[in-house]
Amino acid sequence: MDSAISDSAADRTPLLSTTTSALKIVVVGGFGVGKTTMVRSVSEIRPLNTEETMTQAGQDVDDNSAVRSKTATTVAFDFGRISLNAETVLYLFGAPGQERFWFLWDRLFAGTLGAVVLVDIRRLADSWYAIDRLEQHGTPFIVARNDFGGPKHSLDQIRDALDLAPQVPLIECDVRERESSKHVLITLVQYLYTLSTGDAQRP
C-alpha cells in the first residue's frame, strides 16, 4: 500500500505532563495490509520501524503476489504513540505480517489491552490467523477494513466472511489518513471501556 501520509501526521509532541494512564495496543493483520502505514500516520512521535528491503532471497518464503508493489517489510515490529486526550496515551505496536515472524506475536500480545485487526477485502483469508490468535489469547479486538479501492462489499458481508461475533466492532478506514487511523483507535478504546463496564460481552 502507498505509505504516503497526511501532512498533519508530521506534528510531533512530547508526552503531556497530565498523562495518567497508558494503554498498549497491537495492530495485526496480513502481509501488506497497512499496519506500518497506520502507525506512521497516527503517531505523534517519530515512529520506530524495523523495515527491511525485500530481496529475491525472500521470494520463496513470502507470498507477495497480492502486493507486488511492496518493496519493504517489517521484520520485528513498529512502534508509535498517540495521546487520545490530556490523560490517556496509547502505545502502538504493529506486528509483522509474514508467517515466518508470527512467533513474535506472543511477546507483542503480552500486556496488551486490545488490538486492531486490519483487513484487505481482496485477501480476507489473511486475517483469519490474526483473529484466531487474539481469541486464543483472550485479547479484545476490533476489525477495520482498510481502503485499497476496487469492488466494495458491505460490512455485513465482511462480518459473515470473517465469522465475527455480533459485538465485535467492524469499521472502515484509510490508514494513510491520520484522522481515520485515530478514529479506529478511539473505537477500540470505547469498545474496551464497554467491556470493562460490563456493557458488552467478550467475543
C-alpha positions as a Markdown table, in Angstrom:
| # | Residue | x | y | z |
|---|---|---|---|---|
| 1 | Met | 0.0 | 0.0 | 0.0 |
| 2 | Asp | 1.1 | 3.5 | -0.6 |
| 3 | Ser | 2.8 | 4.7 | 2.5 |
| 4 | Ala | 2.1 | 8.4 | 1.9 |
| 5 | Ile | 0.5 | 10.0 | 5.0 |
| 6 | Ser | -1.3 | 13.2 | 5.7 |
| 7 | Asp | 0.7 | 16.4 | 6.5 |
| 8 | Ser | -0.8 | 16.7 | 9.9 |
| 9 | Ala | 1.0 | 13.5 | 11.0 |
| 10 | Ala | 4.2 | 15.4 | 10.8 |
| 11 | Asp | 3.4 | 17.2 | 14.0 |
| 12 | Arg | 5.4 | 15.7 | 16.9 |
| 13 | Thr | 4.5 | 16.4 | 20.5 |
| 14 | Pro | 6.1 | 15.5 | 23.9 |
| 15 | Leu | 4.3 | 13.3 | 26.4 |
| 16 | Leu | 1.9 | 15.5 | 28.3 |
| 17 | Ser | 2.6 | 16.1 | 32.0 |
| 18 | Thr | -1.1 | 15.4 | 32.7 |
| 19 | Thr | -0.9 | 11.9 | 31.4 |
| 20 | Thr | -2.2 | 9.4 | 34.0 |
| 21 | Ser | -2.9 | 6.2 | 32.0 |
| 22 | Ala | -1.2 | 4.4 | 29.2 |
| 23 | Leu | -2.6 | 1.6 | 27.1 |
| 24 | Lys | -0.7 | -0.9 | 25.0 |
| 25 | Ile | -2.4 | -1.6 | 21.6 |
| 26 | Val | -1.3 | -4.0 | 18.9 |
| 27 | Val | -2.1 | -3.7 | 15.2 |
| 28 | Val | -2.2 | -7.0 | 13.5 |
| 29 | Gly | -3.2 | -8.4 | 10.1 |
| 30 | Gly | -1.9 | -10.0 | 7.0 |
| 31 | Phe | 1.2 | -9.2 | 4.9 |
| 32 | Gly | 1.0 | -5.7 | 3.3 |
| 33 | Val | -2.4 | -4.8 | 4.8 |
| 34 | Gly | -1.2 | -1.4 | 6.1 |
| 35 | Lys | 0.0 | -1.9 | 9.7 |
| 36 | Thr | 3.2 | 0.1 | 9.3 |
| 37 | Thr | 1.4 | 2.9 | 7.4 |
| 38 | Met | -1.2 | 3.2 | 10.2 |
| 39 | Val | 1.4 | 3.5 | 12.9 |
| 40 | Arg | 3.3 | 6.1 | 10.8 |
| 41 | Ser | 0.2 | 8.1 | 10.1 |
| 42 | Val | -1.1 | 8.4 | 13.6 |
| 43 | Ser | 2.0 | 8.5 | 15.8 |
| 44 | Glu | 2.8 | 11.9 | 17.4 |
| 45 | Ile | 6.4 | 10.8 | 17.8 |
| 46 | Arg | 8.8 | 9.7 | 15.2 |
| 47 | Pro | 7.8 | 6.0 | 14.9 |
| 48 | Leu | 10.2 | 3.2 | 15.3 |
| 49 | Asn | 10.1 | 1.0 | 12.2 |
| 50 | Thr | 12.0 | -2.3 | 11.7 |
| 51 | Glu | 11.5 | -2.4 | 7.9 |
| 52 | Glu | 14.0 | -4.1 | 5.6 |
| 53 | Thr | 14.1 | -4.1 | 1.9 |
| 54 | Met | 12.6 | -7.2 | 0.3 |
| 55 | Thr | 15.0 | -9.2 | -1.8 |
| 56 | Gln | 14.9 | -12.1 | -4.2 |
| 57 | Ala | 16.0 | -14.4 | -1.4 |
| 58 | Gly | 12.6 | -14.0 | 0.2 |
| 59 | Gln | 10.5 | -14.7 | -2.8 |
| 60 | Asp | 10.2 | -18.4 | -2.0 |
| 61 | Val | 9.3 | -17.6 | 1.6 |
| 62 | Asp | 6.9 | -14.6 | 1.5 |
| 63 | Asp | 3.9 | -14.6 | -0.8 |
| 64 | Asn | 3.7 | -11.1 | -2.2 |
| 65 | Ser | 1.6 | -11.9 | -5.2 |
| 66 | Ala | -1.2 | -9.6 | -4.0 |
| 67 | Val | 1.1 | -6.8 | -3.0 |
| 68 | Arg | 3.7 | -6.7 | -5.8 |
| 69 | Ser | 4.4 | -3.0 | -5.3 |
| 70 | Lys | 5.6 | -3.6 | -1.7 |
| 71 | Thr | 9.4 | -3.2 | -1.5 |
| 72 | Ala | 10.0 | -3.3 | 2.3 |
| 73 | Thr | 8.7 | -5.5 | 5.1 |
| 74 | Thr | 8.5 | -5.3 | 8.9 |
| 75 | Val | 10.9 | -7.9 | 10.5 |
| 76 | Ala | 10.2 | -7.2 | 14.2 |
| 77 | Phe | 7.6 | -4.6 | 15.0 |
| 78 | Asp | 6.5 | -0.9 | 14.5 |
| 79 | Phe | 6.2 | 1.4 | 17.5 |
| 80 | Gly | 4.4 | 4.7 | 17.9 |
| 81 | Arg | 2.5 | 6.8 | 20.4 |
| 82 | Ile | -0.7 | 8.9 | 20.4 |
| 83 | Ser | -2.4 | 10.9 | 23.1 |
| 84 | Leu | -6.1 | 10.5 | 22.9 |
| 85 | Asn | -6.7 | 13.2 | 25.5 |
| 86 | Ala | -4.9 | 15.0 | 28.3 |
| 87 | Glu | -4.9 | 11.9 | 30.5 |
| 88 | Thr | -4.7 | 8.9 | 28.2 |
| 89 | Val | -1.9 | 7.8 | 25.9 |
| 90 | Leu | -1.8 | 4.8 | 23.6 |
| 91 | Tyr | 1.4 | 2.9 | 22.8 |
| 92 | Leu | 1.1 | 1.3 | 19.4 |
| 93 | Phe | 2.8 | -1.9 | 18.3 |
| 94 | Gly | 2.5 | -3.0 | 14.7 |
| 95 | Ala | 3.0 | -6.8 | 14.4 |
| 96 | Pro | 4.8 | -8.3 | 11.4 |
| 97 | Gly | 2.5 | -9.9 | 8.9 |
| 98 | Gln | 4.6 | -12.7 | 7.3 |
| 99 | Glu | 4.1 | -16.2 | 8.7 |
| 100 | Arg | 7.8 | -16.6 | 9.4 |
| 101 | Phe | 7.6 | -13.8 | 12.0 |
| 102 | Trp | 4.4 | -14.9 | 13.8 |
| 103 | Phe | 6.5 | -16.4 | 16.6 |
| 104 | Leu | 7.0 | -12.7 | 17.8 |
| 105 | Trp | 3.3 | -12.2 | 18.3 |
| 106 | Asp | 3.1 | -13.9 | 21.7 |
| 107 | Arg | 5.5 | -11.4 | 23.1 |
| 108 | Leu | 3.8 | -8.5 | 21.5 |
| 109 | Phe | 0.5 | -9.6 | 22.9 |
| 110 | Ala | 1.9 | -9.6 | 26.5 |
| 111 | Gly | 0.4 | -6.8 | 28.4 |
| 112 | Thr | -1.8 | -5.7 | 25.5 |
| 113 | Leu | -5.3 | -4.5 | 26.5 |
| 114 | Gly | -6.7 | -4.6 | 23.0 |
| 115 | Ala | -5.9 | -5.0 | 19.3 |
| 116 | Val | -6.9 | -3.7 | 15.8 |
| 117 | Val | -7.1 | -6.3 | 13.1 |
| 118 | Leu | -6.6 | -4.6 | 9.7 |
| 119 | Val | -8.2 | -6.4 | 6.8 |
| 120 | Asp | -7.9 | -6.1 | 3.0 |
| 121 | Ile | -11.1 | -7.2 | 1.3 |
| 122 | Arg | -9.1 | -8.7 | -1.5 |
| 123 | Arg | -7.3 | -11.0 | 1.0 |
| 124 | Leu | -9.7 | -11.7 | 3.8 |
| 125 | Ala | -8.3 | -15.2 | 4.5 |
| 126 | Asp | -5.0 | -13.5 | 5.6 |
| 127 | Ser | -6.9 | -12.1 | 8.6 |
| 128 | Trp | -8.2 | -15.4 | 9.9 |
| 129 | Tyr | -5.0 | -16.3 | 11.7 |
| 130 | Ala | -4.8 | -13.0 | 13.5 |
| 131 | Ile | -8.3 | -13.2 | 14.7 |
| 132 | Asp | -7.8 | -16.8 | 15.9 |
| 133 | Arg | -4.7 | -15.9 | 17.8 |
| 134 | Leu | -6.4 | -13.0 | 19.5 |
| 135 | Glu | -9.3 | -15.1 | 20.5 |
| 136 | Gln | -7.0 | -17.7 | 21.9 |
| 137 | His | -5.2 | -15.1 | 24.0 |
| 138 | Gly | -8.5 | -13.6 | 25.1 |
| 139 | Thr | -7.5 | -10.2 | 23.8 |
| 140 | Pro | -10.4 | -7.9 | 22.9 |
| 141 | Phe | -10.2 | -6.6 | 19.3 |
| 142 | Ile | -12.0 | -4.6 | 16.7 |
| 143 | Val | -11.7 | -5.1 | 12.9 |
| 144 | Ala | -11.0 | -2.3 | 10.4 |
| 145 | Arg | -11.3 | -2.6 | 6.7 |
| 146 | Asn | -8.5 | -0.7 | 5.1 |
| 147 | Asp | -9.5 | 1.1 | 1.8 |
| 148 | Phe | -7.5 | -0.3 | -1.1 |
| 149 | Gly | -10.1 | 0.8 | -3.7 |
| 150 | Gly | -11.7 | -1.7 | -6.0 |
| 151 | Pro | -15.1 | -3.5 | -5.5 |
| 152 | Lys | -17.0 | -2.7 | -2.4 |
| 153 | His | -18.5 | -5.2 | 0.0 |
| 154 | Ser | -20.9 | -4.3 | 2.8 |
| 155 | Leu | -19.7 | -4.6 | 6.4 |
| 156 | Asp | -22.3 | -7.2 | 7.0 |
| 157 | Gln | -20.8 | -9.3 | 4.2 |
| 158 | Ile | -17.3 | -8.9 | 5.7 |
| 159 | Arg | -18.6 | -9.8 | 9.2 |
| 160 | Asp | -20.1 | -13.0 | 7.8 |
| 161 | Ala | -17.0 | -13.9 | 5.8 |
| 162 | Leu | -14.8 | -13.5 | 9.0 |
| 163 | Asp | -17.4 | -15.1 | 11.2 |
| 164 | Leu | -17.2 | -12.2 | 13.7 |
| 165 | Ala | -19.3 | -12.1 | 16.8 |
| 166 | Pro | -22.0 | -9.5 | 16.6 |
| 167 | Gln | -20.5 | -7.4 | 19.4 |
| 168 | Val | -17.1 | -7.0 | 17.8 |
| 169 | Pro | -16.9 | -3.6 | 16.2 |
| 170 | Leu | -16.2 | -3.6 | 12.4 |
| 171 | Ile | -15.5 | -0.3 | 10.7 |
| 172 | Glu | -13.9 | 1.2 | 7.6 |
| 173 | Cys | -10.7 | 3.2 | 7.4 |
| 174 | Asp | -8.0 | 4.6 | 5.3 |
| 175 | Val | -4.8 | 4.2 | 7.3 |
| 176 | Arg | -3.0 | 6.8 | 5.2 |
| 177 | Glu | -5.1 | 9.5 | 6.9 |
| 178 | Arg | -4.3 | 10.5 | 10.5 |
| 179 | Glu | -7.9 | 11.2 | 11.4 |
| 180 | Ser | -9.1 | 7.9 | 10.0 |
| 181 | Ser | -6.5 | 5.9 | 11.9 |
| 182 | Lys | -7.3 | 7.9 | 15.1 |
| 183 | His | -10.9 | 7.1 | 14.7 |
| 184 | Val | -10.0 | 3.4 | 14.6 |
| 185 | Leu | -8.1 | 3.7 | 17.9 |
| 186 | Ile | -10.9 | 5.6 | 19.6 |
| 187 | Thr | -13.3 | 2.9 | 18.5 |
| 188 | Leu | -11.1 | 0.3 | 20.1 |
| 189 | Val | -10.8 | 2.3 | 23.4 |
| 190 | Gln | -14.6 | 2.8 | 23.5 |
| 191 | Tyr | -15.0 | -0.9 | 23.0 |
| 192 | Leu | -12.6 | -1.7 | 25.8 |
| 193 | Tyr | -14.5 | 0.6 | 28.0 |
| 194 | Thr | -17.8 | -1.1 | 27.3 |
| 195 | Leu | -16.2 | -4.4 | 28.1 |
| 196 | Ser | -14.8 | -3.1 | 31.4 |
| 197 | Thr | -18.2 | -1.8 | 32.5 |
| 198 | Gly | -20.0 | -5.0 | 31.5 |
| 199 | Asp | -22.0 | -3.3 | 28.7 |
| 200 | Ala | -20.6 | -5.7 | 26.1 |
| 201 | Gln | -19.5 | -9.3 | 26.1 |
| 202 | Arg | -16.1 | -10.6 | 25.0 |
| 203 | Pro | -16.1 | -12.5 | 21.7 |
